[in-house]
Amino acid sequence: MNQSGFVFFLAVVVGTLAITYYAAKRTSNTNDFYAAGSRLTGLQNGLAIAGDYMSAASFLGITGSIALYGFDGFYYSIGFLASYVVVLYLTAEPLHNLGRYTMADAIAVRFRHKALRGAVAFNNIVITVFYMIAQLVGAGGLIHLLLNIPYSSAILLVGGLMTIYVAFGGMLATSWVQIVKAILLVSSTFIVSLIVLSRFEWDVTGLFSSMSDATPLGDRFLQPGNLFQGPVDTLSFNLALVLGTAGLPHIIARFYTVKDARTARSSVVTATWVIGVYYAMTIFLGLGAAALVSWEQLSESNNLAAPLLAKALGGDFLMAFISAVAFATILAVVSGLVLAASSAFAHDVYSSIIRRGQATEAQQMRVAKMSAVAVGAVSIVLALGAQNLNVAFLVSLAFAVAASANLPVILLTLFWRRFNVYGALTGLFTGLVSSVLLVVLSPNVMDPAVGWIRAEAIFPWMNPGIVSIPLGFLGGIVGTWLTFKADTAGAARFDHMQVVAHVAPEEK
């Protein structure tokens, strides 16, 4: 066992549990549990958004993807960053003004329909489970590398910790774990980037030019086409990343942790700067791993490229530190995901649908904690069977579902007067079913040699976004036109929603 690694891991666990203990004493009602009492500042929430967003896919999967596939791997960094332009200009302020705790709250301002609220909650749970599997897969490989703990035991350890954070500390504990994690992640990435550049005598051009000799790809390393097979596959992937963030339930939930729309906007701006600086540095991590870590190791453990690079640069001590930061990254993101999923069930399904808004504070919090345990258990079971999948790929699938199912419903609700509840239901399920089905029929799952299904893929592209995203919008439009009739009350609700969504409370 790596002694330094054990100390660093223990420090992360103790530190995060201390934050949870502090937060638990300040969490007394559902507003505290779901939204941290809406007391976070723009800087705090911006760092928390960055901490929630810079996941295991960012630190582990992207580094491995760049190291193995070169140019194509960097698409992950570009797509994750560019997505916040959509969030800033289209969804952050309206969703803050309309909602209270979840995306379904915002939709319900216009459509007071139980089936739709339940469908949105179900879809958000599916997205968070997809996302959570990626984090748990990264955690299993990471802890096994450093502490020689079996993969399954590592998954159970992280699952237990995330349940404690959410059940006792709620959003406040989750937010502060994410803030600390964001600072640690950016700082450690900066340190490793500097060490990589120093190995190449601070010559960035030399670092790039050395890639032709460092990997079997040779001159193709800095050219497109190593991961994505053609421009359609590349476009499909980037559409999912750029559009998916605006539909991610754990990111939407962060808009409700601040007091007003202006603070929500400043949160997104802060998060964009932090995320931008971080993703710019991932290229140095990826190139450094390609140059300094053996190709055999990268091929066998692409999710562990960052810790392996740290070991090549600074031995076991630096690897232990970077692995502990990655562990903190996973804990922070998984906690946010569990909270989003439990909020969807406890607030949207139990309180709003089953109890028709009559549930007490204590009942809502009890159900939220129970659902957190249930969601965590399901994710753990699924993660145990996904050990060898790249975590960046797994997260991209969650983005595809969010972009195909959630985003069409959000945008059509906000900006199309004729849109109705049947269109919303049609668009939601069309996007969800098409994205999941196309993933199952794609080379990710169907492969004659190594696939979960040993057969030729029916859908030719790795990511379904180029088909499933237009289908989500088309489903919403067609569903509306097929069921549309003159609806004066619906038009009045749209006008009311526009005022609520786009006018600050003090201006109404």
C-alpha positions in Angstrom: 0.0 0.0 0.0 1.2 3.5 -0.8 1.7 5.1 2.6 1.4 8.7 1.3 -1.7 7.7 -0.6 -3.3 6.4 2.5 -2.6 9.6 4.4 -3.9 11.8 1.6 -7.0 9.7 1.2 -7.6 9.8 4.9 -7.2 13.6 4.9 -9.8 13.9 2.2 -12.3 11.6 4.0 -11.8 13.3 7.4 -12.0 16.8 5.8 -15.2 16.1 3.9 -16.9 14.5 6.8 -16.0 17.5 9.0 -17.7 19.7 6.4 -20.7 17.5 6.4 -20.9 17.6 10.2 -20.8 21.4 10.1 -23.4 21.6 7.4 -25.7 19.1 9.2 -26.1 21.5 12.1 -27.2 24.2 9.7 -29.7 22.0 7.7 -33.0 22.2 9.4 -35.6 22.4 6.6 -36.1 21.4 2.9 -34.8 24.8 1.6 -31.6 24.1 3.4 -31.5 20.5 2.3 -32.3 21.1 -1.4 -30.8 24.6 -2.0 -28.5 25.5 0.9 -31.0 28.1 2.0 -30.3 30.1 -1.2 -27.5 31.7 0.8 -24.4 31.1 -1.5 -22.7 34.1 -3.0 -21.9 34.3 -6.8 -18.2 33.4 -6.2 -19.1 30.5 -3.9 -21.7 29.1 -6.2 -19.5 29.6 -9.2 -16.8 27.6 -7.6 -19.3 25.0 -6.6 -20.6 24.8 -10.2 -17.1 24.3 -11.4 -16.5 21.7 -8.7 -19.7 19.9 -9.7 -18.8 20.0 -13.4 -15.1 19.1 -13.4 -15.8 15.5 -12.8 -13.8 12.2 -13.0 -14.4 12.5 -16.8 -12.5 15.8 -16.7 -9.5 14.8 -14.6 -9.2 11.1 -15.5 -11.1 10.4 -18.7 -10.0 13.5 -20.7 -6.3 13.1 -19.8 -6.5 9.5 -20.9 -8.4 10.4 -24.1 -5.9 13.1 -25.1 -2.9 10.8 -24.3 -4.4 7.9 -26.4 -6.2 9.8 -29.2 -4.5 13.2 -29.4 -6.5 15.8 -31.2 -9.8 14.0 -30.9 -9.4 13.7 -27.1 -9.2 17.5 -26.7 -12.8 17.8 -28.1 -13.9 16.8 -24.6 -12.3 19.9 -23.1 -13.6 22.2 -25.8 -17.2 20.8 -25.7 -17.4 20.9 -21.9 -16.3 24.6 -21.8 -18.3 25.9 -24.7 -21.5 24.5 -23.2 -21.6 27.2 -20.6 -22.3 29.8 -23.3 -25.7 28.1 -23.8 -26.3 28.0 -20.0 -25.4 31.7 -19.6 -27.4 33.1 -22.4 -30.5 30.8 -22.5 -31.3 29.0 -19.3 -29.5 30.2 -16.1 -31.7 33.3 -15.3 -35.1 31.9 -16.4 -34.7 28.7 -14.6 -33.6 30.5 -11.4 -36.6 32.8 -11.5 -39.1 30.0 -12.3 -37.9 27.2 -10.1 -37.4 26.5 -6.5 -35.5 23.3 -6.2 -35.6 21.3 -9.4 -36.1 21.6 -13.2 -39.7 20.3 -12.8 -40.5 23.3 -10.6 -39.7 25.6 -13.5 -41.7 23.6 -16.0 -44.6 23.5 -13.6 -45.0 27.3 -13.7 -46.4 26.9 -17.2 -47.7 23.2 -17.1 -49.3 22.1 -13.9 -49.5 18.5 -15.0 -48.6 15.6 -12.7 -47.7 13.2 -15.5 -45.2 15.8 -16.9 -43.7 16.5 -13.6 -43.3 12.8 -13.0 -41.8 12.2 -16.4 -39.2 15.0 -15.9 -38.3 13.6 -12.5 -37.8 10.1 -14.0 -35.7 11.4 -16.9 -33.5 13.4 -14.5 -32.9 10.3 -12.3 -31.9 8.4 -15.5 -29.4 11.1 -16.4 -27.9 11.3 -12.9 -27.5 7.5 -12.8 -25.6 7.5 -16.1 -23.4 10.3 -14.8 -22.9 8.6 -11.5 -21.7 5.3 -13.0 -18.8 7.2 -14.7 -17.7 8.7 -11.3 -17.9 5.4 -9.5 -15.9 3.6 -12.3 -13.2 6.2 -12.0 -13.2 5.8 -8.2 -12.9 2.1 -8.4 -9.8 2.1 -10.6 -8.2 5.0 -8.7 -8.4 3.5 -5.3 -7.4 0.1 -6.5 -4.3 1.6 -8.1 -3.2 3.5 -5.0 -4.4 1.5 -2.0 -4.6 -2.0 -3.7 -8.3 -2.2 -2.5 -10.4 -4.4 -4.8 -12.5 -2.6 -7.3 -15.8 -3.6 -5.8 -14.8 -2.6 -2.3 -13.7 0.8 -3.7 -17.1 1.3 -5.3 -18.8 0.5 -2.0 -16.6 2.9 -0.1 -17.3 5.9 -2.3 -21.0 4.9 -2.4 -21.2 4.9 1.4 -19.4 8.3 1.7 -21.6 10.0 -0.8 -24.7 8.7 0.9 -23.5 10.2 4.2 -22.8 13.6 2.7 -26.2 13.9 1.1 -28.3 12.3 3.9 -26.8 14.4 6.7 -25.4 17.6 5.0 -27.7 18.1 2.1 -26.9 20.9 -0.4 -24.8 22.9 2.0 -22.3 20.1 2.6 -22.3 19.2 -1.0 -21.6 22.8 -2.1 -18.6 23.2 0.3 -17.1 19.9 -0.7 -17.4 21.0 -4.3 -15.8 24.4 -3.6 -12.8 22.8 -1.8 -12.5 20.2 -4.5 -12.5 22.9 -7.3 -9.7 24.8 -5.6 -7.7 21.6 -5.1 -8.2 20.4 -8.7 -7.2 23.6 -10.4 -4.2 24.1 -8.2 -2.9 20.5 -8.6 -3.5 20.6 -12.4 -1.5 23.8 -12.5 1.4 22.3 -10.6 1.5 19.1 -12.8 1.3 21.3 -15.9 4.3 23.3 -14.8 6.3 20.2 -14.1 5.4 18.8 -17.5 6.5 22.0 -19.2 9.8 22.0 -17.2 10.6 18.5 -18.5 10.5 20.0 -22.0 12.5 23.1 -21.0 9.4 25.3 -21.1 9.1 24.8 -24.8 5.4 24.3 -25.7 6.2 23.9 -29.3 8.7 21.2 -28.4 6.1 19.4 -26.3 3.8 19.2 -29.3 6.5 18.2 -31.8 7.7 15.4 -29.5 4.3 13.6 -29.9 5.2 12.2 -33.3 7.8 10.1 -31.6 6.1 9.5 -28.3 3.1 7.4 -29.5 2.4 4.8 -32.1 0.0 7.2 -33.8 3.1 9.2 -35.0 2.2 12.3 -37.0 -1.5 11.4 -36.8 -1.5 12.2 -33.1 -2.2 15.9 -33.7 -4.7 15.2 -36.5 -8.4 14.4 -36.2 -9.8 11.0 -36.8 -8.1 8.8 -34.2 -11.2 8.5 -32.0 -14.2 9.7 -34.0 -14.7 8.0 -37.3 -15.5 10.9 -39.6 -17.0 14.4 -39.4 -20.6 13.2 -38.6 -19.4 11.2 -35.5 -17.4 14.3 -34.4 -20.3 16.7 -34.9 -22.7 14.3 -33.1 -20.4 14.1 -30.1 -19.8 17.9 -29.8 -23.6 18.6 -30.1 -24.2 16.5 -27.1 -21.5 18.1 -25.1 -22.3 21.7 -26.0 -26.1 21.4 -25.6 -26.1 18.8 -22.8 -24.9 21.0 -19.9 -28.1 23.2 -20.0 -30.2 20.0 -19.3 -28.1 18.4 -16.6 -30.3 18.2 -13.4 -27.4 18.6 -10.9 -26.2 21.8 -12.7 -29.8 23.2 -12.9 -30.1 22.6 -9.1 -27.2 25.0 -8.5 -29.2 27.9 -9.8 -31.5 27.7 -6.8 -28.7 28.0 -4.2 -28.4 31.8 -4.7 -30.8 34.6 -3.8 -31.5 36.2 -7.2 -31.0 36.0 -11.0 -28.1 38.4 -11.0 -26.1 36.2 -8.7 -27.0 33.2 -10.8 -25.5 34.9 -13.8 -22.4 35.8 -12.0 -22.1 32.2 -10.8 -22.1 31.0 -14.3 -19.5 33.6 -15.3 -17.2 32.6 -12.4 -17.7 28.9 -13.2 -16.9 29.5 -16.9 -13.5 31.2 -16.1 -12.5 28.5 -13.6 -13.5 25.7 -16.0 -11.8 27.4 -18.9 -8.5 27.8 -17.1 -8.7 24.2 -16.0 -9.6 22.7 -19.4 -6.8 24.7 -21.0 -4.4 22.8 -18.7 -5.8 19.4 -19.5 -3.9 19.5 -22.8 -0.6 19.6 -20.9 -1.7 16.6 -18.8 -2.7 14.6 -21.8 0.4 15.4 -23.8 2.6 14.8 -20.8 1.0 11.4 -20.2 1.5 10.5 -23.9 5.2 11.5 -23.7 6.2 10.2 -20.3 3.9 7.2 -19.6 4.3 3.9 -21.5 1.7 3.2 -24.2 1.0 -0.2 -22.7 0.0 1.3 -19.4 -2.2 4.0 -21.0 -3.9 1.4 -23.2 -4.7 -0.8 -20.2 -5.6 2.0 -17.7 -6.8 5.0 -19.8 -8.8 6.2 -16.8 -5.6 6.5 -14.7 -3.5 8.5 -17.1 -3.3 11.5 -14.7 -2.1 9.5 -11.6 0.3 7.6 -13.8 1.7 10.9 -15.2 2.1 12.2 -11.6 4.1 9.0 -10.7 6.3 9.5 -13.8 6.9 13.1 -12.8 7.3 12.9 -9.0 7.1 9.3 -7.8 4.7 7.8 -5.4 4.3 11.0 -3.3 3.0 13.1 -6.2 0.9 10.2 -7.5 -0.7 9.9 -4.1 -1.5 13.6 -3.9 -3.0 13.7 -7.4 -5.0 10.5 -6.7 -6.4 12.0 -3.5 -7.5 15.2 -5.5 -9.1 12.9 -8.0 -10.8 11.1 -5.2 -12.1 14.4 -3.8 -13.3 15.2 -7.3 -15.3 12.0 -7.5 -16.8 12.5 -4.0 -17.9 16.0 -4.8 -19.5 15.2 -8.1 -21.2 12.1 -6.9 -22.7 13.9 -3.9 -24.2 16.5 -6.2 -25.7 13.8 -8.5 -27.2 11.9 -5.6 -28.7 15.1 -4.2 -30.2 15.9 -7.7 -31.7 12.4 -8.0 -33.1 12.4 -4.4 -34.6 15.8 -4.9 -36.3 14.7 -8.1 -38.0 11.8 -6.3 -38.7 13.4 -2.9 -39.8 16.9 -4.1 -41.2 16.1 -7.5 -42.7 12.7 -7.1 -43.4 12.2 -3.4 -44.3 15.7 -2.3 -45.8 17.2 -5.4 -47.5 14.2 -7.0 -48.1 11.5 -4.3 -48.8 13.9 -1.4 -50.2 16.8 -3.6 -48.0 19.4 -1.8 -49.3 18.3 1.6 -46.1 16.6 2.8 -44.5 18.0 5.9 -40.9 19.2 6.0 -39.9 16.2 8.1 -41.6 13.8 5.7 -39.9 15.3 2.6 -36.5 15.2 4.2 -37.0 11.6 5.3 -38.0 10.5 1.8 -35.1 12.5 0.3 -32.6 10.6 2.4 -34.2 7.2 1.7 -34.2 7.9 -2.1 -30.5 9.0 -1.9 -29.7 5.6 -0.5 -31.8 3.9 -3.2 -30.2 5.8 -6.1 -26.7 5.2 -4.7 -27.4 1.5 -4.5 -28.6 1.2 -8.1 -25.6 3.2 -9.4 -23.2 1.0 -7.4 -24.6 -2.2 -8.9 -24.4 -0.8 -12.5 -20.9 0.6 -11.9 -19.7 -2.9 -10.9 -20.4 -4.1 -14.5 -18.8 -1.1 -16.3 -15.2 -1.3 -15.0 -13.4 -1.2 -18.3 -15.4 1.7 -20.0 -13.7 5.1 -20.4 -15.3 7.5 -17.9 -15.3 10.4 -20.3 -17.3 8.3 -22.8 -19.8 7.4 -20.0 -20.3 11.1 -19.1 -20.8 12.0 -22.8 -23.8 9.6 -22.9 -25.4 11.4 -19.9 -24.9 14.7 -21.9 -26.6 13.1 -24.9 -29.7 12.2 -22.9 -29.8 15.6 -21.3 -29.5 17.4 -24.6 -32.0 15.2 -26.3 -34.7 15.0 -23.6 -34.4 17.9 -21.1 -33.1 20.8 -23.3 -35.9 20.6 -25.9 -38.6 20.7 -23.2 -36.8 23.6 -21.4 -36.3 25.8 -24.5 -39.7 25.1 -26.0 -41.4 25.8 -22.6 -39.6 29.1 -22.3 -39.8 30.4 -25.8 -42.7 28.8 -27.8 -46.2 30.1 -27.0 -48.1 27.2 -28.7 -46.1 24.5 -26.9 -48.4 22.4 -24.7 -48.1 19.6 -22.2 -48.6 16.8 -24.7 -45.8 18.2 -26.8 -43.6 18.3 -23.7 -44.3 14.7 -22.9 -43.7 13.6 -26.5 -40.5 15.5 -26.7 -39.2 14.3 -23.4 -39.8 10.6 -24.1 -38.7 10.8 -27.8 -35.4 12.3 -26.7 -34.9 9.9 -23.8 -35.8 6.7 -25.7 -34.0 7.6 -28.9 -30.8 8.5 -27.2 -30.7 5.4 -25.0 -31.7 3.1 -27.8 -29.1 4.5 -30.2 -26.4 4.0 -27.6 -27.4 0.4 -27.2 -27.3 -0.1 -31.0 -24.0 1.8 -31.3 -20.4 0.5 -31.4 -20.1 1.3 -27.7 -22.3 -1.6 -26.8 -22.5 -3.8 -30.0 -19.1 -5.1 -31.1 -18.2 -8.5 -32.4 -15.0 -8.8 -30.4 -15.3 -6.8 -27.1 -18.9 -5.4 -26.9 -21.5 -6.2 -24.3 -23.5 -7.4 -27.3 -21.3 -9.5 -29.6 -22.7 -8.4 -32.9 -22.2 -5.7 -35.6 -23.4 -2.3 -34.5 -26.7 -1.2 -36.1 -26.2 2.5 -35.4 -22.8 3.6 -36.9 -21.8 6.5 -34.7 -20.4 6.5 -31.2 -22.6 9.3 -29.9 -26.4 9.5 -30.7 -26.6 13.3 -30.4 -26.9 14.2 -34.1 -30.0 12.1 -34.4 -31.5 12.1 -30.9 -31.3 15.8 -30.2 -33.3 16.8 -33.4 -35.7 14.0 -32.6 -36.3 15.5 -29.1 -37.2 18.9 -30.6 -39.2 17.3 -33.4 -41.1 15.2 -30.9 -42.0 18.3 -28.9 -43.1 20.2 -32.1 -45.1 17.3 -33.6 -46.7 16.4 -30.3 -47.9 20.0 -29.9 -49.2 20.4 -33.5 -51.1 17.1 -33.3 -52.9 18.0 -30.1 -53.0 21.8 -30.4 -56.3 23.7 -30.1 -57.1 27.3 -29.1 -56.2 27.5 -25.5 -56.7 31.0 -23.9 -55.8 29.8 -20.5 -52.5 28.2 -21.8 -51.6 31.5 -23.5 -52.2 33.4 -20.3 -50.0 31.0 -18.4 -47.2 31.5 -21.0 -47.5 35.3 -20.6 -47.3 34.9 -16.8 -44.3 32.6 -17.1 -42.5 35.1 -19.4 -42.9 37.8 -16.8 -41.7 35.5 -14.0 -38.8 34.1 -16.1 -37.3 37.4 -17.4 -38.2 40.1 -14.9 -36.3 40.4 -11.6 -38.6 40.1 -8.5 -38.0 43.7 -7.5 -39.1 44.8 -11.0 -42.4 42.9 -11.1 
